[in-house]
Amino acid sequence: MSEVSLPDDGRQDPAGALPEYAERVLEVAELIPPGRVMTYGDVAEWLEEGGPRQVGRVMALYGGAAPWWRVVRADGVLLPGHELRALAHYRAEGTPLKEAGRAAEGHLPRLDMRRARWDGDGGERAQGHT
């Protein structure tokens, strides 16, 4: 698997500060209301920079302190390896879910993307630092 580069090179500076793009992605994650989600692509579109892979990379590297469970795959499948932790957050926040069918691996529900997806309405657009 090839390395996905972040806009503006994506390197963390020696002082330990986050790359500017990563800060912006995490700011958007913080704006998502409890019980709602945005896809990786939604976040990139909101920022008008990068794409789903870059957002996913930021969340994988830096998203632990942010509400990572609110930035999701477009198909509503729970984040592999973190399904039970995410599911606990979704249930606590009342995030709309679709119950899994018997054929579903592990019988885990999916997010009901039609009802759970947040379009950013009412949130301030995260702007780059100047």
Backbone torsions as a table, in degrees:
resi	resn	phi	psi	omega
1	MET	NA	133.0	-177.2
2	SER	-82.8	154.4	177.9
3	GLU	-70.9	134.2	177.3
4	VAL	-95.2	122.6	-179.5
5	SER	-88.8	144.9	177.6
6	LEU	-88.3	151.4	173.2
7	PRO	-55.1	151.8	-178.0
8	ASP	59.8	33.3	175.7
9	ASP	76.8	-31.4	174.4
10	GLY	72.7	7.4	-179.9
11	ARG	-78.7	142.2	175.8
12	GLN	-78.7	137.4	-178.9
13	ASP	-75.6	161.6	-175.3
14	PRO	-58.9	-26.5	-179.1
15	ALA	-76.0	-5.4	178.3
16	GLY	93.0	3.6	179.1
17	ALA	-72.4	149.8	177.5
18	LEU	-71.8	150.2	171.0
19	PRO	-59.3	149.0	-176.7
20	GLU	-56.9	-42.4	179.7
21	TYR	-62.5	-41.1	179.1
22	ALA	-63.2	-41.9	176.9
23	GLU	-57.8	-43.7	-178.7
24	ARG	-65.6	-41.2	177.8
25	VAL	-61.2	-46.2	-178.6
26	LEU	-66.5	-33.2	175.5
27	GLU	-62.2	-42.2	178.2
28	VAL	-64.7	-43.2	178.3
29	ALA	-56.8	-38.2	179.3
30	GLU	-68.3	-26.0	-179.4
31	LEU	-76.8	-21.7	-175.6
32	ILE	-68.1	123.1	-177.3
33	PRO	-67.4	151.5	173.8
34	PRO	-53.9	139.2	179.9
35	GLY	85.9	0.9	-180.0
36	ARG	-126.5	162.7	-179.3
37	VAL	-139.7	159.9	168.9
38	MET	-128.8	148.0	175.7
39	THR	-81.3	165.5	175.7
40	TYR	-56.9	-42.3	178.8
41	GLY	-65.6	-37.3	177.1
42	ASP	-59.9	-42.9	-179.2
43	VAL	-64.4	-44.8	178.5
44	ALA	-61.3	-41.9	178.7
45	GLU	-64.4	-41.8	178.6
46	TRP	-58.1	-42.6	-179.1
47	LEU	-78.9	-15.7	-176.0
48	GLU	58.5	37.0	179.8
49	GLU	-160.7	146.5	178.0
50	GLY	73.8	-164.7	179.9
51	GLY	-150.3	-176.5	-177.5
52	PRO	-56.5	-39.9	-178.7
53	ARG	-66.1	-39.4	178.7
54	GLN	-65.7	-41.8	178.1
55	VAL	-64.4	-43.3	177.8
56	GLY	-60.0	-40.3	179.0
57	ARG	-64.0	-44.0	177.4
58	VAL	-59.8	-46.3	-178.7
59	MET	-63.4	-39.0	179.5
60	ALA	-66.1	-39.8	-176.5
61	LEU	-83.7	-37.7	-169.1
62	TYR	-125.9	-3.0	-169.6
63	GLY	-81.5	-0.6	-175.4
64	GLY	-57.2	-34.2	-178.3
65	ALA	-90.9	-8.9	179.1
66	ALA	-94.9	168.5	175.2
67	PRO	-75.2	71.6	-174.3
68	TRP	-57.8	-29.3	-177.7
69	TRP	-70.5	-10.3	179.1
70	ARG	-92.4	-5.0	175.8
71	VAL	-113.0	114.3	-163.8
72	VAL	-134.3	171.7	173.1
73	ARG	-71.4	149.1	-177.6
74	ALA	-66.7	-23.2	-179.3
75	ASP	-84.6	-3.2	177.2
76	GLY	82.1	1.7	178.2
77	VAL	-70.9	136.4	-179.8
78	LEU	-67.7	148.8	-175.4
79	LEU	-58.9	116.7	-178.8
80	PRO	-55.7	132.5	-178.8
81	GLY	89.5	-14.5	-178.6
82	HIS	-128.9	17.4	-173.2
83	GLU	-57.1	-47.6	-175.1
84	LEU	-70.0	-38.9	176.1
85	ARG	-63.9	-44.6	179.4
86	ALA	-63.7	-44.0	-179.1
87	LEU	-59.2	-39.6	177.3
88	ALA	-61.4	-41.9	177.4
89	HIS	-64.4	-45.5	-177.9
90	TYR	-61.4	-42.6	-179.9
91	ARG	-67.3	-40.5	179.2
92	ALA	-65.1	-34.1	-177.5
93	GLU	-92.0	-7.8	-178.9
94	GLY	75.1	28.6	178.6
95	THR	-67.1	130.5	179.7
96	PRO	-61.3	129.3	-179.8
97	LEU	-123.8	156.1	171.3
98	LYS	-109.2	123.8	179.6
99	GLU	-63.9	144.5	-177.7
100	ALA	-76.3	144.7	172.6
101	GLY	-80.3	169.2	-179.2
102	ARG	-61.5	-28.8	-178.9
103	ALA	-76.5	-15.7	-177.3
104	ALA	-68.5	135.0	-179.3
105	GLU	-60.7	124.0	178.9
106	GLY	72.3	0.8	179.7
107	HIS	54.9	35.2	178.0
108	LEU	-87.5	142.5	176.1
109	PRO	-70.5	167.9	171.5
110	ARG	-112.9	163.5	171.9
111	LEU	-70.4	141.5	172.5
112	ASP	-86.1	89.0	-171.7
113	MET	-61.6	-33.2	179.9
114	ARG	-62.1	-36.2	-178.0
115	ARG	-95.7	-29.1	-173.9
116	ALA	-89.0	-23.1	-173.1
117	ARG	-66.9	132.5	179.5
118	TRP	-107.8	133.0	-177.0
119	ASP	-96.2	6.5	179.1
120	GLY	87.2	2.7	-179.1
121	ASP	-60.7	126.6	178.7
122	GLY	91.2	-8.4	178.5
123	GLY	-96.8	153.8	174.8
124	GLU	-81.8	136.9	179.1
125	ARG	-67.6	130.3	179.7
126	ALA	-71.9	121.2	-178.5
127	GLN	-103.4	151.2	177.6
128	GLY	-68.7	156.0	177.9
129	HIS	-80.8	137.4	178.5
130	THR	-117.0	NA	NA
